[in-house]
Amino acid sequence: MNMKWSNDEHNNWDNKALSWHQNSENMWENGSRKSIIPFFSQYVQKGMNVLDLGCGDGYGSLKLNQIGGYNVIGIDLSPEMIKLALTRKKEGLQFREASILDLPFQANTFDGLLSINCLEWTSDPYRALQNVYSVLREQGKFCIAILGPTAFPREESFFRLYGKRTFCHTIMPWEFERMAIENGWRILDGYGVYKKGVKEDLVKNLSVELKQSLSFMWVFMLEKYHAG
């Protein structure tokens, strides 16, 4: 890994840790992430071992543990985020500083994976996807959310047009879907999260591609498998 890039990423998320912490509970309870844990629980049996990739301050990891009884390890590359996460002390809940690009786990360790708006903040989404594939058991489930084109955080990638370094990768939900299918994943399910101005009646009859193009975020459920 490029160490300067890594250090810059640490600083970027360390600087956002406090504001993230102030808003994370509302995101998971009432906002864009409120449907994710119930969706995850439909596909991953309760009590299983789960890795939460890019866990931030750990609120989503805590909900996984509370609602599904999962044994959860949350990882984040930001030391400040992990400091906040470590205040959530509970049996079956652990947090570690680590990057999705350099996972410190053996192959076939986890039954389920959760990654919400993490992959698109890496410098190498393909390498990240390979890494998570390795640590998941065969037929394990991977719930991942990718920011859609209407998400405000996408504006952070604007300065790439001036040749400047940006931390938000431009990968879109339909691009991620293609990459996943080409690299040993089966798409089991998915749904869109939209801004308040987009009503269900407006999108229900559209193709998946058009729904994704209007989305704030697209949530996928994948399964690890070997074709043939």
C-alpha positions in Angstrom: 0.0 0.0 0.0 1.2 3.5 -0.7 2.0 4.8 2.7 1.5 8.5 1.9 -2.0 7.7 0.6 -2.7 5.6 3.7 -1.6 8.4 6.0 -3.8 10.9 4.1 -6.8 8.6 4.3 -6.2 8.3 8.1 -6.1 12.1 8.4 -9.2 12.5 6.2 -11.4 10.2 8.3 -9.8 11.2 11.7 -10.9 14.8 11.0 -14.4 13.6 10.3 -14.7 11.3 13.2 -16.4 13.6 15.7 -19.0 14.9 13.2 -19.7 11.3 12.0 -20.2 10.2 15.6 -22.7 12.9 16.2 -24.8 11.7 13.2 -24.3 8.0 13.0 -27.1 6.9 15.4 -29.7 8.9 13.5 -28.4 7.5 10.1 -28.9 3.9 11.4 -32.1 4.5 13.3 -34.0 6.9 11.1 -32.0 7.8 8.0 -30.5 6.2 5.0 -29.2 3.1 6.9 -32.3 2.2 8.9 -33.3 -0.8 6.6 -29.8 -2.3 6.3 -29.7 -4.5 9.5 -33.2 -6.0 8.9 -32.2 -6.7 5.3 -28.9 -8.3 6.4 -30.7 -10.5 9.0 -32.9 -12.0 6.2 -29.8 -13.6 4.7 -27.3 -14.3 7.5 -28.3 -16.6 10.3 -28.3 -15.1 13.8 -25.3 -15.8 15.9 -22.9 -16.1 13.0 -19.4 -14.4 12.8 -19.6 -11.1 10.9 -17.0 -8.6 9.8 -18.1 -5.0 9.5 -15.8 -3.3 7.0 -15.4 0.5 7.5 -17.3 0.4 10.7 -16.8 4.1 11.6 -17.7 4.7 15.2 -19.2 1.2 15.5 -22.9 2.0 15.7 -23.8 -0.4 12.9 -21.7 -3.1 14.4 -23.5 -2.6 17.7 -26.9 -3.0 16.0 -25.7 -6.2 14.3 -24.8 -7.6 17.7 -27.9 -6.4 19.4 -30.5 -7.4 16.8 -29.0 -10.5 15.3 -26.8 -11.8 18.1 -23.9 -11.8 15.7 -20.3 -12.0 16.8 -19.0 -8.9 15.2 -15.6 -7.5 14.4 -15.6 -4.0 13.2 -12.6 -2.5 11.4 -11.8 1.0 10.3 -8.6 2.6 9.1 -9.2 5.7 11.2 -7.7 5.5 14.7 -10.1 8.2 15.9 -13.1 6.2 14.6 -11.9 3.1 16.4 -11.4 5.1 19.6 -15.1 6.0 19.5 -16.1 2.5 18.5 -14.2 1.0 21.5 -16.5 2.8 23.9 -19.3 0.4 22.8 -18.3 -2.5 25.1 -20.4 -5.6 24.7 -19.9 -9.3 24.6 -19.5 -10.5 21.0 -18.4 -7.1 19.8 -14.7 -6.2 18.9 -13.1 -3.4 17.0 -9.7 -3.2 15.3 -7.8 -0.6 13.3 -7.3 -2.1 9.8 -7.9 -1.3 6.1 -10.1 -3.2 3.7 -7.0 -3.2 1.4 -4.9 -5.1 4.0 -7.2 -7.4 6.0 -5.5 -9.1 9.0 -7.6 -12.2 8.9 -7.2 -15.8 7.6 -9.1 -17.0 4.6 -12.6 -18.4 5.1 -13.0 -16.8 8.6 -16.4 -15.1 8.4 -20.0 -16.2 7.7 -21.1 -12.7 6.7 -19.7 -9.3 5.7 -21.2 -5.9 6.0 -19.7 -2.9 4.1 -21.6 0.4 4.0 -20.1 3.1 1.8 -16.6 1.8 2.3 -15.4 0.4 -1.0 -15.9 3.6 -2.9 -13.6 5.4 -0.5 -10.6 3.1 -1.4 -7.9 3.7 -4.0 -8.3 0.2 -5.4 -11.9 -1.2 -5.3 -10.9 -4.4 -7.2 -8.2 -5.3 -4.7 -10.6 -4.6 -1.8 -13.2 -6.9 -3.3 -10.6 -9.6 -3.7 -9.6 -9.3 -0.1 -13.2 -9.6 1.3 -13.8 -12.5 -1.0 -10.9 -14.3 0.6 -12.0 -13.9 4.2 -15.6 -15.0 3.6 -16.6 -18.6 3.7 -18.0 -20.4 0.7 -21.7 -19.4 0.2 -21.2 -16.7 2.8 -23.2 -13.5 2.4 -21.9 -10.0 1.7 -24.1 -7.0 2.2 -22.6 -4.0 0.6 -23.9 -0.5 -0.1 -22.4 1.7 -2.8 -23.1 5.4 -3.0 -25.3 6.3 -6.0 -24.8 9.2 -8.3 -27.1 11.6 -6.4 -25.3 11.2 -3.1 -23.8 14.4 -1.7 -20.5 12.8 -0.7 -19.9 12.1 -4.4 -19.0 15.8 -4.7 -15.7 15.0 -3.0 -14.5 13.4 -6.2 -15.1 16.6 -8.2 -11.5 17.8 -7.8 -10.2 14.8 -9.8 -11.1 16.9 -12.8 -8.3 19.2 -11.8 -5.8 16.3 -11.4 -6.0 16.5 -7.6 -6.2 13.5 -5.3 -9.6 12.6 -4.1 -10.8 10.0 -1.6 -14.2 9.2 -3.1 -13.8 6.7 -6.0 -16.1 7.2 -9.0 -17.3 3.6 -9.0 -21.1 3.4 -9.5 -23.5 0.7 -8.4 -23.9 -0.8 -11.8 -20.1 -0.9 -12.2 -19.7 -2.6 -8.9 -22.4 -5.1 -9.8 -20.6 -6.1 -13.0 -17.2 -6.4 -11.2 -18.8 -8.6 -8.5 -20.4 -10.9 -11.1 -17.1 -11.2 -13.0 -15.2 -12.1 -9.8 -17.1 -15.0 -8.1 -20.1 -13.3 -6.6 -23.8 -14.1 -7.1 -26.3 -11.2 -6.8 -29.1 -12.4 -4.5 -31.0 -9.2 -3.9 -30.7 -5.4 -3.7 -32.7 -2.2 -3.2 -32.3 1.5 -3.6 -32.2 4.3 -1.0 -33.3 7.6 -2.5 -33.4 11.3 -1.5 -36.7 12.6 -0.2 -37.8 14.0 -3.5 -37.8 10.6 -5.2 -41.1 8.8 -4.3 -41.6 5.0 -4.8 -44.3 5.7 -7.4 -41.6 7.4 -9.5 -39.2 4.5 -9.6 -41.2 1.3 -9.2 -41.6 0.7 -12.9 -38.1 1.6 -13.9 -35.3 -0.8 -14.8 -32.8 -1.6 -12.2 -30.2 0.4 -14.1 -32.4 3.5 -14.1 -33.3 3.0 -10.4 -29.6 2.9 -9.6 -29.0 6.0 -11.6 -31.4 7.9 -9.3 -30.2 6.4 -6.1 -28.5 8.0 -3.2 -27.3 4.5 -2.3 -27.7 1.0 -3.6 -27.7 -1.9 -1.2 -26.6 -5.3 -2.5 -26.8 -8.8 -1.0 -24.1 -11.0 -2.6 -23.1 -14.7 -2.1 -19.7 -16.1 -2.6 -19.6 -19.0 -4.9 -17.4 -20.8 -7.5 -19.1 -21.2 -10.9 -19.1 -24.7 -12.2 
